[in-house]
Amino acid sequence: MNIGFFTDTYFPQLSGVATSIQTLKVALEKQGHNVFIFTTTDPHLKKGTIEPNVFRFGSIPFVSFTDRRIAVRGFFEATKVAKEVQLDIVHTHTEFALGMIGKYVAKQLNIPAIHTYHTLYEDYLHYVLNGHLLRPYHVKQFTKGYLKNMDGVIAPSKRVEELLLRYGVKIPIKVIPTGVDIEAMNGDAERDVRAELGISPSTPVILTLSRVAAEKKIDHIISVLPKIIEEFPNVKLVVAGNGPDLKVLKEQVERLTLENYVIFTGDINHKDVGNYYRMADIFVSASDTETQGLTYIEALAAGIKSVVYKTNYTENVFNSDTFGKVFTTQQEMLDEILSYLREGKKEIPQKLLEEKLNQLSAAHFADEVYDFYQYAIENYQEKQEGDFND
């Protein structure tokens, strides 16, 4: 099958969406399909970089998300390319420029278009004029308008499905949790990240890894660190990643005089994240905006237990303390971090881990998505035949 992904966010941009797209692309290609990426230009991409089956269209920084891009052209060029590679289906991963281009291409080629709803925009309204311009009602109307006349939408979790139903979305919705490329996560296990960061082998390490932004609530983890230090005076918190809140968090660390306990790594190459998870004792995420929980699964794939904010999605992943614990308050988060640190770093039993990861693997992810493609194509053809007969 020839599949077209249309996305405003793709590597070298670092985000959960970019990682999810890359994971699905690689998994589908392993199954023998051809995946073509239609995305934005990026100033961080080295000149002369050869990217097989990746087509980039002129773009500018996105309003209020200056580390994200939005295409400013590409309707006709993308259609020409899509015809040449003979796309069978369009899969959009953004509701903005390249999403609209994807819908246009599908219409021109007379093929189905499905969408993955990656982002809960209601949680990001504060980025646009401090939340004074857009309201949840606008998000609802925009989402319904974008999805109208599409042939299906993938929800990465039950939480997203419930939101789409609340919005009144009428097209078929399929819940498919994002998978993780287990092999890639555990590929290069030689690197000693602890040594690189100046952390001794016996030091307890708490890791949080994500885009460093307000909605990730990293400040909540830093806030409870003094209490953790009382019991574990040599503990280190490693904040892996980069983003708009980096300066704010560094200032918070200085105010609390935690400079000797917090390490900011900056950008992490995706191929290195497995080594960062493995060097930690536990992974912690205070974010209450996760739709895919990709970092939770990555931590599991690396064999690390997690302490994460409770959502509908976490019920499927952390159904046992063997894998991780969930919380809803800062006090609960603190208590659970301390309970794991008291235990020391214990490996998750291999058999249980393998069973869990089989459910969350990239291969299983690709199987589910491919089945949905087939469903969308069959429905589309039946609809076309019905319209013809009428």
TINU-985230 format. One line per 3 residues: number of its first residue (from 1); their letters; for each residue x, y, z of N, C-alpha, C. Coordinates in pm, whole numbers, plus 50000, padded with zeros to 5 digits. Layout:
% TINU-985230
NUM> a> X,Y,Z,X,Y,Z,X,Y,Z | ...
//
This chain:
% TINU-985230
1> mni> 50085,49880,50000,50000,50000,50000,50088,50125,50000 | 50049,50225,49926,50121,50353,49922,50046,50453,50010 | 50111,50495,50117,50047,50577,50221,50113,50714,50228
4> gff> 50032,50818,50233,50084,50954,50245,50058,51012,50383 | 50164,51044,50457,50150,51113,50586,50166,51263,50561 | 50071,51341,50609,50077,51487,50595,50087,51547,50735
7> tdt> 50198,51615,50762,50223,51664,50897,50304,51793,50896 | 50269,51886,50983,50349,52008,50999,50468,51983,51092 | 50465,51871,51165,50569,51839,51264,50638,51709,51227
10> yfp> 50769,51717,51203,50846,51596,51172,50991,51622,51207 | 51069,51514,51221,51211,51530,51252,51276,51624,51150 | 51368,51712,51190,51442,51710,51318,51370,51777,51435
13> qls> 51244,51824,51416,51169,51874,51532,51150,51759,51631 | 51163,51791,51758,51148,51688,51861,51015,51706,51933 | 50931,51607,51922,50801,51610,51989,50743,51470,51990
16> gva> 50642,51448,52073,50575,51320,52076,50509,51287,51944 | 50455,51389,51877,50389,51368,51748,50491,51323,51643 | 50605,51391,51637,50709,51354,51540,50758,51211,51565
19> tsi> 50775,51176,51691,50819,51041,51726,50714,50937,51688 | 50588,50967,51716,50478,50875,51682,50472,50851,51532 | 50486,50958,51454,50482,50947,51308,50598,50862,51257
22> qtl> 50718,50889,51308,50836,50812,51266,50822,50665,51303 | 50770,50638,51423,50751,50499,51468,50656,50425,51375 | 50543,50490,51342,50445,50427,51253,50502,50408,51113
25> kva> 50573,50507,51063,50635,50499,50930,50727,50378,50920 | 50818,50365,51016,50915,50256,51014,50845,50120,51025 | 50746,50112,51114,50675,49985,51134,50597,49943,51010
28> lek> 50532,50039,50944,50458,50007,50822,50553,49965,50709 | 50667,50032,50701,50765,49996,50598,50822,49857,50621 | 50838,49818,50747,50885,49682,50779,50784,49578,50731
31> qgh> 50657,49618,50724,50552,49527,50678,50537,49529,50526 | 50623,49607,50459,50624,49606,50312,50548,49720,50246 | 50496,49814,50323,50423,49927,50266,50520,50042,50233
34> nvf> 50475,50133,50149,50553,50252,50117,50489,50373,50186 | 50568,50445,50265,50516,50562,50337,50588,50686,50287 | 50510,50785,50246,50565,50911,50195,50526,51023,50291
37> ift> 50626,51098,50336,50604,51206,50432,50596,51339,50358 | 50485,51409,50376,50467,51544,50323,50472,51639,50443 | 50578,51720,50452,50597,51800,50572,50660,51936,50541
40> ttd> 50698,52007,50647,50749,52142,50632,50902,52144,50616 | 50953,52252,50560,51096,52277,50562,51136,52305,50707 | 51264,52287,50738,51310,52310,50875,51451,52368,50873
43> phl> 51471,52483,50940,51604,52546,50937,51712,52464,51007 | 51672,52367,51090,51770,52284,51161,51817,52164,51079 | 51757,52146,50963,51797,52035,50876,51921,52076,50798
46> kkg> 52025,51993,50803,52150,52026,50734,52128,52032,50584 | 52191,52132,50521,52179,52145,50375,52236,52021,50308 | 52165,51976,50205,52211,51859,50131,52169,51727,50192
49> tie> 52092,51732,50302,52046,51608,50365,51951,51533,50269 | 51979,51407,50247,51893,51325,50160,51793,51250,50247 | 51666,51270,50220,51560,51206,50296,51469,51128,50200
52> pnv> 51492,50999,50187,51408,50920,50095,51261,50928,50132 | 51177,50952,50032,51031,50956,50048,50981,51065,50143 | 51062,51170,50161,51020,51285,50240,51015,51407,50148
55> frf> 50900,51474,50146,50881,51592,50060,50849,51711,50149 | 50931,51816,50138,50917,51931,50226,50866,52053,50148 | 50779,52129,50215,50716,52245,50153,50746,52370,50236
58> gsi> 50765,52483,50165,50802,52609,50228,50718,52640,50350 | 50784,52684,50459,50712,52706,50584,50770,52822,50662 | 50696,52864,50764,50737,52971,50855,50710,52922,50999
61> pfv> 50772,52987,51100,50741,52948,51239,50592,52968,51268 | 50535,52877,51347,50394,52883,51380,50371,52987,51490 | 50258,53057,51482,50224,53161,51579,50227,53103,51721
64> sft> 50302,53169,51810,50312,53134,51952,50385,53001,51979 | 50406,52919,51875,50487,52798,51889,50605,52815,51793 | 50699,52902,51827,50805,52936,51732,50898,52819,51700
67> drr> 50896,52714,51784,50977,52596,51753,50901,52497,51666 | 50781,52533,51623,50701,52452,51531,50686,52530,51400 | 50657,52458,51291,50649,52520,51158,50510,52502,51100
70> iav> 50475,52590,51005,50349,52575,50932,50375,52605,50785 | 50327,52519,50698,50351,52534,50554,50276,52655,50499 | 50337,52723,50403,50275,52840,50341,50240,52815,50194
73> rgf> 50273,52698,50145,50236,52661,50008,50241,52509,49995 | 50197,52456,49880,50215,52314,49856,50097,52238,49800 | 49980,52303,49784,49861,52231,49737,49886,52160,49603
76> fea> 49934,52235,49506,49948,52178,49371,50072,52089,49361 | 50179,52130,49427,50303,52050,49424,50280,51914,49493 | 50210,51917,49606,50183,51793,49679,50093,51701,49597
79> tkv> 49996,51758,49529,49906,51678,49445,49984,51610,49333 | 50075,51684,49274,50157,51629,49166,50241,51511,49216 | 50305,51529,49332,50387,51423,49390,50300,51302,49426
82> ake> 50184,51328,49486,50094,51219,49528,50048,51135,49408 | 50023,51201,49296,49986,51128,49174,50101,51042,49125 | 50222,51098,49131,50339,51025,49081,50367,50900,49163
85> vql> 50349,50910,49295,50377,50793,49381,50255,50705,49399 | 50143,50746,49339,50019,50667,49337,49970,50631,49478 | 49943,50735,49556,49893,50713,49691,49761,50636,49690
88> div> 49747,50546,49787,49622,50473,49806,49536,50537,49914 | 49601,50605,50007,49529,50667,50118,49611,50785,50173 | 49540,50886,50222,49602,51001,50288,49578,50987,50437
91> hth> 49684,51007,50515,49674,51004,50661,49731,51136,50714 | 49643,51225,50762,49688,51355,50811,49717,51347,50961 | 49818,51424,51003,49858,51426,51144,49857,51569,51199
94> tef> 49794,51659,51129,49780,51797,51173,49650,51851,51118 | 49590,51944,51192,49466,52008,51144,49496,52138,51071 | 49623,52173,51060,49660,52301,51001,49703,52284,50855
97> alg> 49802,52359,50811,49832,52371,50668,49846,52238,50596 | 49936,52153,50641,49956,52028,50568,49839,51932,50584 | 49762,51948,50689,49639,51871,50702,49540,51911,50594
100> mig> 49526,52041,50572,49436,52090,50466,49487,52046,50327 | 49620,52050,50310,49679,52004,50184,49649,51856,50163 | 49659,51777,50270,49630,51634,50261,49486,51608,50219
103> kyv> 49393,51682,50277,49252,51666,50241,49230,51703,50094 | 49297,51809,50050,49286,51852,49910,49339,51743,49816 | 49455,51687,49852,49516,51582,49770,49423,51461,49759
106> akq> 49364,51419,49872,49274,51304,49872,49156,51327,49778 | 49102,51449,49782,48989,51481,49696,49029,51478,49549 | 49147,51532,49519,49194,51536,49381,49223,51396,49326
109> lni> 49273,51307,49412,49308,51172,49369,49193,51073,49385 | 49084,51122,49447,48966,51037,49468,49002,50915,49554 | 49071,50943,49666,49110,50838,49760,49067,50881,49902
112> pai> 49055,50785,49995,49012,50822,50131,49119,50897,50209 | 49073,50974,50308,49164,51045,50398,49122,51018,50542 | 49218,50975,50624,49190,50961,50766,49285,51053,50844
115> hty> 49257,51068,50972,49331,51164,51053,49365,51103,51188 | 49479,51141,51246,49506,51110,51387,49497,51239,51467 | 49413,51237,51570,49396,51357,51654,49496,51349,51769
118> htl> 49613,51408,51747,49724,51395,51840,49716,51488,51961 | 49658,51607,51943,49674,51714,52043,49541,51761,52099 | 49534,51768,52232,49415,51825,52298,49436,51977,52306
121> yed> 49386,52048,52206,49417,52190,52195,49361,52274,52309 | 49259,52225,52376,49205,52300,52490,49312,52320,52598 | 49409,52230,52603,49516,52241,52703,49627,52336,52660
124> ylh> 49617,52390,52538,49725,52474,52485,49678,52616,52452 | 49556,52651,52490,49501,52783,52454,49580,52896,52516 | 49651,52869,52626,49728,52975,52693,49843,53027,52606
127> yvl> 49880,52949,52503,49989,52994,52416,49946,53108,52324 | 49817,53120,52299,49768,53222,52204,49713,53341,52283 | 49790,53449,52285,49753,53571,52358,49710,53541,52501
130> ngh> 49788,53453,52568,49762,53416,52708,49619,53367,52733 | 49562,53303,52632,49429,53244,52649,49314,53341,52632 | 49344,53465,52590,49237,53566,52578,49166,53564,52443
133> llr> 49227,53497,52344,49169,53500,52209,49078,53380,52181 | 49125,53260,52212,49051,53138,52177,48991,53073,52301 | 48877,53010,52282,48807,52939,52389,48783,52794,52346
136> pyh> 48751,52705,52442,48723,52565,52405,48617,52551,52296 | 48519,52642,52294,48414,52637,52190,48476,52649,52052 | 48577,52738,52038,48642,52756,51908,48714,52628,51866
139> vkq> 48776,52561,51963,48846,52435,51933,48746,52331,51883 | 48632,52323,51951,48528,52227,51912,48482,52252,51769 | 48453,52377,51736,48404,52410,51602,48510,52383,51495
142> ftk> 48635,52420,51529,48745,52399,51435,48766,52249,51409 | 48764,52170,51516,48785,52025,51504,48675,51959,51422 | 48549,51993,51453,48437,51936,51377,48447,51974,51230
145> gyl> 48483,52099,51205,48495,52145,51066,48604,52072,50991 | 48719,52052,51058,48829,51984,50991,48795,51838,50960 | 48732,51770,51054,48705,51626,51039,48584,51596,50950
148> knm> 48504,51698,50925,48386,51676,50841,48427,51621,50704 | 48357,51519,50659,48379,51457,50528,48507,51374,50520 | 48579,51357,50633,48693,51264,50630,48640,51122,50650
151> dgv> 48725,51024,50629,48678,50885,50628,48707,50809,50756 | 48764,50876,50853,48788,50814,50983,48890,50893,51061 | 48890,50874,51193,48987,50942,51278,49039,50845,51383
154> iap> 49171,50847,51403,49234,50764,51505,49249,50847,51633 | 49203,50790,51744,49222,50851,51876,49330,50770,51948 | 49439,50833,51992,49545,50757,52059,49505,50701,52196
157> skr> 49391,50748,52251,49347,50698,52381,49196,50716,52394 | 49138,50649,52494,48994,50664,52521,48961,50810,52555 | 49054,50876,52621,49034,51017,52657,49009,51102,52533
160> vee> 49085,51077,52427,49069,51153,52302,48937,51114,52235 | 48905,50985,52236,48778,50940,52178,48660,51010,52247 | 48662,51015,52379,48553,51079,52455,48542,51228,52419
163> lll> 48657,51294,52402,48657,51435,52364,48593,51454,52226 | 48632,51370,52130,48578,51382,51994,48427,51357,51993 | 48382,51261,52072,48238,51234,52081,48166,51353,52145
166> ryg> 48231,51415,52245,48172,51533,52308,48163,51649,52209 | 48260,51656,52117,48258,51759,52014,48150,51735,51910 | 48095,51613,51908,47992,51582,51809,48047,51529,51678
169> vki> 48168,51473,51680,48229,51417,51559,48152,51292,51519 | 48113,51285,51392,48025,51177,51344,48096,51069,51264 | 48217,51096,51217,48287,50997,51134,48338,50882,51222
172> pik> 48373,50766,51162,48423,50653,51243,48546,50691,51324 | 48546,50653,51452,48659,50678,51541,48715,50544,51586 | 48846,50529,51578,48912,50406,51621,49020,50441,51724
175> vip> 49012,50380,51842,49114,50402,51946,49232,50310,51918 | 49349,50370,51888,49471,50294,51863,49585,50360,51940 | 49625,50303,52053,49738,50361,52129,49865,50361,52046
178> tgv> 49944,50466,52060,50071,50475,51990,50167,50368,52040 | 50237,50305,51948,50334,50202,51985,50475,50258,51995 | 50565,50175,52040,50706,50214,52052,50792,50112,51980
181> die> 50894,50161,51910,50989,50073,51843,51085,50019,51950 | 51054,49899,51999,51130,49840,52109,51276,49820,52070 | 51300,49775,51947,51438,49750,51902,51519,49878,51904
184> amn> 51459,49987,51854,51530,50115,51849,51559,50166,51990 | 51464,50144,52082,51482,50191,52219,51599,50121,52287 | 51622,49997,52250,51725,49918,52317,51842,49885,52224
187> gda> 51857,49966,52120,51960,49941,52020,52101,49965,52070 | 52135,50089,52104,52271,50125,52146,52275,50135,52298 | 52309,50023,52362,52309,50020,52509,52448,50041,52567
190> erd> 52542,50083,52484,52681,50097,52528,52709,50230,52596 | 52631,50330,52564,52661,50466,52610,52636,50480,52760 | 52733,50538,52832,52721,50558,52977,52678,50702,53004
193> vra> 52546,50724,53006,52493,50858,53023,52524,50911,53162 | 52522,50825,53262,52554,50869,53398,52693,50932,53404 | 52790,50865,53343,52927,50916,53344,52934,51050,53271
196> elg> 52862,51060,53159,52862,51185,53082,52804,51301,53163 | 52704,51271,53247,52640,51375,53327,52707,51395,53462 | 52812,51318,53490,52883,51331,53616,52808,51274,53734
199> isp> 52729,51168,53712,52649,51105,53818,52711,50969,53851 | 52732,50943,53978,52793,50815,54018,52692,50701,54003 | 52742,50578,53990,52651,50463,53973,52556,50442,54090
202> stp> 52593,50485,54211,52510,50461,54329,52407,50572,54357 | 52413,50679,54280,52323,50793,54302,52182,50763,54251 | 52078,50783,54335,51941,50766,54283,51906,50879,54185
205> vil> 51853,50840,54070,51824,50937,53964,51676,50933,53926 | 51614,51051,53929,51477,51070,53880,51488,51135,53743 | 51423,51079,53645,51427,51134,53508,51290,51184,53468
208> tls> 51287,51304,53409,51168,51346,53335,51216,51385,53196 | 51148,51336,53094,51195,51357,52956,51076,51399,52870 | 51086,51520,52814,50975,51573,52733,51016,51707,52675
211> rva> 50927,51764,52598,50941,51904,52559,50929,51987,52687 | 51021,52081,52705,51022,52160,52829,50926,52278,52811 | 50800,52253,52847,50695,52354,52827,50599,52352,52946
214> aek> 50522,52459,52960,50436,52477,53078,50342,52360,53101 | 50283,52306,52993,50182,52201,53009,50241,52068,53059 | 50374,52056,53058,50438,51933,53107,50451,51933,53259
217> kid> 50426,52047,53323,50423,52058,53470,50552,52010,53536 | 50666,52033,53471,50794,51994,53529,50820,52071,53659 | 50763,52192,53668,50780,52272,53789,50723,52200,53913
220> hii> 50621,52116,53893,50563,52041,54005,50664,51939,54060 | 50741,51879,53971,50842,51782,54015,50952,51855,54092 | 50996,51969,54039,51101,52048,54106,51052,52094,54243
223> svl> 50923,52126,54254,50867,52176,54381,50876,52073,54494 | 50863,51943,54461,50868,51840,54566,51009,51789,54591 | 51104,51834,54510,51241,51784,54523,51302,51809,54662
226> pki> 51282,51927,54724,51338,51946,54860,51294,51839,54959 | 51169,51794,54951,51120,51688,55040,51192,51555,55011 | 51218,51529,54882,51289,51406,54845,51432,51411,54897
229> iee> 51495,51528,54888,51634,51545,54931,51649,51519,55081 | 51545,51550,55159,51550,51525,55303,51578,51378,55333 | 51522,51289,55253,51541,51145,55274,51654,51088,55189
232> fpn> 51675,51148,55070,51779,51101,54978,51868,51219,54940 | 51963,51253,55028,52042,51375,55010,52133,51377,54888 | 52155,51262,54824,52241,51260,54704,52161,51242,54575
235> vkl> 52027,51256,54582,51943,51234,54464,51971,51337,54355 | 51948,51298,54230,51959,51390,54115,51829,51383,54035 | 51782,51499,53993,51671,51508,53898,51728,51548,53763
238> vva> 51710,51464,53662,51757,51495,53527,51637,51537,53443 | 51641,51661,53393,51537,51715,53305,51591,51707,53163 | 51544,51608,53088,51595,51583,52953,51501,51643,52850
241> gng> 51554,51732,52767,51473,51795,52663,51495,51945,52661 | 51428,52009,52568,51441,52154,52552,51304,52212,52522 | 51289,52342,52533,51160,52404,52506,51149,52543,52566
244> pdl> 51034,52606,52548,51017,52747,52586,51024,52775,52735 | 51007,52673,52821,51006,52697,52966,51140,52668,53034 | 51243,52645,52955,51373,52608,53012,51424,52716,53107
247> kvl> 51418,52842,53065,51468,52954,53147,51387,52966,53277 | 51255,52950,53266,51166,52960,53383,51201,52853,53486 | 51226,52731,53439,51258,52621,53530,51395,52640,53594
250> keq> 51491,52691,53517,51624,52717,53573,51616,52823,53683 | 51529,52923,53663,51510,53026,53765,51446,52967,53891 | 51351,52875,53871,51289,52808,53986,51393,52728,54065
253> ver> 51481,52659,53995,51587,52581,54060,51678,52672,54141 | 51710,52788,54086,51796,52884,54159,51725,52937,54283 | 51597,52969,54272,51521,53021,54387,51519,52921,54502
256> ltl> 51510,52792,54466,51503,52687,54568,51642,52634,54605 | 51746,52696,54549,51887,52656,54569,51906,52505,54547 | 51858,52460,54432,51866,52318,54397,51967,52292,54284
259> eny> 52056,52388,54260,52148,52376,54147,52231,52246,54151 | 52262,52197,54271,52344,52076,54282,52264,51946,54265 | 52133,51962,54250,52046,51844,54244,51973,51827,54110
262> vif> 51972,51931,54029,51898,51927,53902,51994,51944,53785 | 51981,51854,53687,52064,51861,53566,51972,51881,53445 | 51994,51988,53370,51921,52014,53245,52010,51969,53130
265> tgd> 51963,51875,53050,52047,51819,52944,52037,51896,52813 | 51927,51970,52791,51901,52028,52659,51846,51922,52565 | 51855,51948,52434,51799,51857,52334,51859,51717,52344
268> inh> 51772,51617,52328,51815,51477,52325,51778,51419,52189 | 51877,51362,52121,51849,51295,51994,51763,51172,52023 | 51660,51150,51941,51567,51041,51969,51636,50905,51978
271> kdv> 51741,50884,51902,51809,50754,51907,51883,50733,52039 | 51896,50840,52119,51966,50829,52247,51873,50814,52367 | 51741,50828,52347,51652,50834,52464,51655,50705,52546
274> gny> 51673,50591,52481,51677,50465,52554,51785,50465,52660 | 51902,50523,52628,52012,50529,52724,51979,50620,52843 | 51903,50725,52818,51864,50816,52927,51766,50746,53021
277> yrm> 51669,50674,52965,51576,50600,53051,51651,50497,53135 | 51741,50422,53072,51809,50312,53141,51898,50360,53255 | 51951,50482,53244,52041,50528,53351,51963,50575,53474
280> adi> 51829,50590,53463,51748,50642,53573,51696,50531,53662 | 51663,50569,53785,51597,50474,53876,51447,50472,53849 | 51390,50591,53828,51247,50600,53794,51226,50715,53695
283> fvs> 51118,50702,53617,51075,50809,53526,50952,50875,53587 | 50947,51008,53584,50834,51082,53640,50780,51180,53537 | 50646,51182,53522,50580,51281,53438,50462,51339,53515
286> asd> 50463,51473,53531,50353,51541,53600,50252,51599,53502 | 50272,51575,53372,50185,51632,53269,50045,51573,53275 | 49945,51661,53272,49805,51614,53268,49743,51634,53130
289> tet> 49828,51655,53028,49777,51681,52892,49814,51571,52793 | 49868,51459,52842,49915,51355,52750,49797,51285,52682 | 49807,51271,52550,49705,51195,52477,49758,51058,52437
292> qgl> 49890,51043,52430,49948,50918,52382,50033,50847,52487 | 50085,50921,52584,50168,50860,52686,50291,50792,52630 | 50347,50853,52524,50459,50790,52455,50579,50772,52546
295> tyi> 50609,50871,52630,50725,50860,52718,50705,50749,52821 | 50580,50724,52863,50554,50617,52959,50594,50482,52898 | 50554,50464,52771,50582,50336,52705,50732,50323,52678
298> eal> 50797,50435,52642,50942,50432,52620,51014,50390,52748 | 50970,50446,52862,51031,50409,52990,51013,50260,53017 | 50892,50209,52990,50866,50066,53007,50956,49982,52917
301> aag> 50969,50026,52791,51051,49953,52694,51196,49945,52740 | 51238,50045,52816,51374,50046,52869,51381,49974,53005 | 51265,49923,53052,51262,49847,53177,51258,49932,53302
304> iks> 51214,50059,53288,51213,50152,53401,51070,50176,53450 | 51052,50178,53582,50920,50207,53640,50892,50356,53635 | 50763,50390,53632,50722,50529,53615,50627,50574,53726
307> vvy> 50627,50704,53749,50527,50771,53832,50468,50880,53744 | 50339,50866,53707,50280,50957,53609,50141,51003,53652 | 50100,51116,53595,49967,51169,53624,49860,51075,53568
310> ktn> 49754,51055,53646,49649,50958,53610,49558,51011,53499 | 49543,50932,53392,49446,50961,53286,49379,50829,53249 | 49281,50835,53159,49218,50711,53110,49321,50620,53046
313> yte> 49420,50682,52980,49520,50604,52907,49608,50524,53002 | 49640,50582,53118,49734,50514,53209,49677,50385,53266 | 49544,50371,53266,49482,50249,53317,49528,50126,53239
316> nvf> 49547,50144,53108,49590,50031,53023,49737,49997,53044 | 49817,50099,53074,49962,50078,53083,50003,50037,53223 | 49954,50110,53324,49997,50087,53462,49887,50021,53543
319> nsd> 49854,49900,53504,49752,49824,53576,49813,49744,53691 | 49941,49767,53717,50011,49701,53827,50128,49790,53871 | 50156,49792,54002,50271,49867,54054,50403,49814,54000
322> tfg> 50399,49695,53942,50518,49636,53881,50571,49725,53770 | 50480,49794,53701,50517,49878,53587,50526,50026,53624 | 50441,50070,53715,50441,50210,53751,50322,50247,53836
325> kvf> 50322,50371,53887,50214,50420,53971,50161,50551,53916 | 50034,50578,53945,49971,50702,53897,49929,50788,54016 | 49914,50918,53989,49876,51011,54095,49784,51118,54040
328> ttq> 49718,51192,54129,49636,51307,54089,49675,51433,54166 | 49750,51419,54276,49793,51536,54353,49945,51534,54367 | 50003,51651,54399,50148,51657,54418,50193,51571,54536
331> qem> 50111,51566,54641,50147,51484,54756,50153,51336,54718 | 50056,51291,54638,50058,51152,54591,50183,51126,54507 | 50216,51223,54420,50336,51209,54336,50460,51193,54425
334> lde> 50472,51280,54526,50585,51274,54618,50591,51138,54688 | 50479,51093,54742,50474,50966,54815,50517,50849,54727 | 50473,50851,54600,50504,50739,54511,50649,50740,54465
337> ils> 50703,50860,54443,50846,50871,54410,50930,50816,54525 | 50896,50857,54647,50971,50811,54764,50960,50660,54782 | 50840,50604,54757,50822,50459,54776,50911,50381,54680
340> ylr> 50924,50427,54555,51009,50357,54459,51158,50376,54494 | 51196,50497,54536,51336,50521,54572,51375,50436,54693 | 51283,50416,54787,51312,50330,54903,51336,50185,54862
343> egk> 51263,50141,54761,51281,50003,54712,51417,49983,54647 | 51471,50093,54592,51591,50081,54510,51551,50042,54368 | 51647,50043,54278,51617,50014,54138,51597,49864,54119
346> kei> 51470,49825,54098,51438,49684,54078,51391,49661,53935 | 51445,49558,53875,51405,49528,53737,51262,49474,53732 | 51189,49512,53625,51056,49455,53601,51075,49312,53553
349> pqk> 51007,49213,53611,51021,49074,53565,51008,49063,53414 | 51104,48994,53351,51114,48993,53205,50989,48940,53136 | 50930,48834,53190,50812,48776,53126,50695,48874,53127
352> lle> 50672,48939,53242,50564,49038,53252,50589,49155,53159 | 50716,49197,53154,50751,49312,53068,50728,49278,52921 | 50767,49160,52879,50750,49119,52738,50601,49114,52701
355> ekl> 50519,49060,52791,50375,49054,52764,50316,49194,52748 | 50358,49285,52836,50308,49422,52829,50355,49492,52701 | 50482,49474,52667,50538,49543,52551,50483,49489,52420
358> nql> 50443,49362,52418,50380,49309,52297,50253,49386,52264 | 50179,49425,52367,50055,49503,52347,50087,49645,52299 | 50207,49695,52331,50241,49835,52306,50348,49851,52198
361> saa> 50378,49744,52126,50488,49748,52029,50449,49825,51903 | 50551,49871,51831,50529,49941,51706,50463,49850,51603 | 50498,49721,51604,50440,49626,51507,50289,49613,51530
364> hfa> 50249,49601,51655,50106,49592,51688,50035,49722,51649 | 50098,49834,51676,50048,49967,51638,50022,49972,51487 | 50121,49928,51408,50109,49932,51262,49998,49839,51213
367> dev> 49985,49722,51276,49877,49628,51238,49740,49693,51255 | 49721,49758,51370,49593,49822,51400,49563,49935,51303 | 49665,50015,51273,49645,50128,51180,49617,50076,51039
370> ydf> 49690,49973,50996,49668,49917,50863,49525,49862,50850 | 49476,49795,50954,49338,49745,50952,49239,49860,50935 | 49269,49972,50999,49180,50087,50987,49188,50149,50846
373> yqy> 49307,50147,50787,49321,50191,50647,49231,50106,50557 | 49238,49975,50574,49158,49884,50491,49009,49912,50509 | 48969,49931,50632,48829,49965,50663,48788,50093,50591
376> aie> 48874,50197,50599,48843,50326,50537,48834,50314,50385 | 48926,50237,50326,48927,50220,50180,48802,50146,50133 | 48766,50039,50204,48647,49962,50167,48520,50047,50179
379> nyq> 48510,50121,50288,48394,50210,50308,48386,50317,50200 | 48503,50371,50167,48509,50477,50065,48463,50423,49930 | 48511,50303,49894,48473,50244,49765,48324,50212,49760
382> ekq> 48269,50162,49872,48125,50134,49878,48043,50262,49862 | 48091,50368,49924,48023,50497,49915,48027,50550,49772 | 48143,50534,49709,48158,50580,49570,48064,50503,49477
385> egd> 48056,50370,49499,47968,50286,49416,47822,50324,49437 | 47789,50353,49565,47651,50395,49596,47615,50524,49529 | 47709,50621,49530,47684,50751,49466,47669,50734,49315
388> fnd> 47749,50639,49257,47744,50616,49113,47608,50554,49075 | 47563,50457,49155,47437,50391,49126,47318,50485,49140 | 47331,50582,49233,47221,50679,49249,47210,50769,49125
//
